[in-house]
Amino acid sequence: QGHMATLIKRNKEVHFAIYRKHRHRTNVTSRRIKDFLQPLLDKEKFLVTKVAPDEDDRFIRHLGFEPLGVTMEGLRTFILNEIKYPRSRHAHI
């Protein structure tokens, strides 16, 4: 179906986005999440990401990212040690 998501990685920090038109449950599957993120997690042992204060963090929390703290700029920092595969009811996020 073409380009569905983008991941930017620097060391252990990752930022990714899924295009809105691909966010419905038929595209955001446990298998795709595993294929996409698990190799990175296996290599790095943990991953971190940052979320702007005005952005929603539900999707990354469903994946297993846990709050780590807040930067001086107000960005919320999250860490991932283990992927929690979201069920289809969370795919709309």
C-alpha positions as CSV (number, residue, x, y, z in Angstrom):
1,Q,0.0,0.0,0.0
2,G,3.0,2.3,-0.3
3,H,4.8,4.3,2.3
4,M,2.9,3.8,5.6
5,A,5.3,5.0,8.3
6,T,8.6,6.8,8.9
7,L,11.1,6.1,11.6
8,I,14.0,8.4,12.5
9,K,16.6,6.9,14.8
10,R,19.7,8.5,16.4
11,N,21.5,6.2,18.8
12,K,18.7,4.9,21.1
13,E,16.3,7.7,20.4
14,V,13.5,7.0,17.9
15,H,10.7,9.1,16.5
16,F,8.2,7.6,14.2
17,A,4.9,8.5,12.6
18,I,2.2,6.6,10.8
19,Y,0.4,8.4,8.1
20,R,-3.2,9.1,9.1
21,K,-4.7,7.3,6.2
22,H,-2.9,4.1,7.3
23,R,-3.8,4.3,11.0
24,H,-6.9,2.1,10.8
25,R,-6.8,-1.4,12.3
26,T,-6.2,-3.2,9.0
27,N,-2.8,-1.5,8.7
28,V,-1.5,-1.1,12.2
29,T,-1.2,-4.8,13.1
30,S,0.8,-6.5,15.8
31,R,2.8,-8.3,13.1
32,R,3.8,-5.0,11.4
33,I,4.7,-3.4,14.8
34,K,6.8,-6.4,15.6
35,D,8.5,-6.4,12.2
36,F,9.2,-2.7,12.5
37,L,10.3,-2.1,16.1
38,Q,11.5,-5.5,17.5
39,P,14.7,-5.6,15.5
40,L,15.7,-2.1,16.8
41,L,14.8,-3.1,20.4
42,D,16.7,-6.3,20.2
43,K,19.8,-4.5,19.0
44,E,19.6,-1.5,21.3
45,K,18.1,-3.2,24.4
46,F,16.0,-0.1,25.1
47,L,14.7,2.9,23.1
48,V,13.7,6.4,24.1
49,T,11.4,8.9,22.5
50,K,10.1,12.4,23.2
51,V,6.6,13.8,22.9
52,A,5.7,17.5,22.7
53,P,3.5,18.7,25.6
54,D,0.5,19.3,23.3
55,E,0.8,15.9,21.5
56,D,-1.1,12.7,22.3
57,D,1.0,9.9,23.8
58,R,-1.6,7.1,23.7
59,F,-0.1,5.2,20.8
60,I,3.4,5.0,22.2
61,R,2.1,4.0,25.7
62,H,0.1,1.2,24.1
63,L,3.4,0.0,22.5
64,G,5.0,-0.2,25.9
65,F,6.8,3.2,26.2
66,E,6.8,4.3,29.8
67,P,7.2,7.9,31.1
68,L,10.8,8.7,32.0
69,G,10.7,12.4,32.7
70,V,10.4,15.9,31.2
71,T,13.2,17.8,29.5
72,M,14.0,21.5,30.3
73,E,12.1,22.3,27.0
74,G,9.0,20.6,28.4
75,L,9.2,17.5,26.1
76,R,7.9,14.4,27.8
77,T,10.5,11.6,27.6
78,F,9.5,7.9,27.3
79,I,11.5,4.6,27.5
80,L,10.7,1.3,25.8
81,N,12.1,-2.0,27.3
82,E,9.5,-4.3,25.9
83,I,6.9,-3.9,23.2
84,K,3.3,-4.3,24.3
85,Y,1.5,-5.3,21.1
86,P,-1.7,-3.3,20.8
87,R,-4.9,-5.1,19.9
88,S,-7.1,-3.9,17.1
89,R,-9.1,-1.8,19.5
90,H,-6.1,0.4,19.9
91,A,-5.2,0.7,16.2
92,H,-7.2,3.9,15.7
93,I,-4.8,5.8,17.9
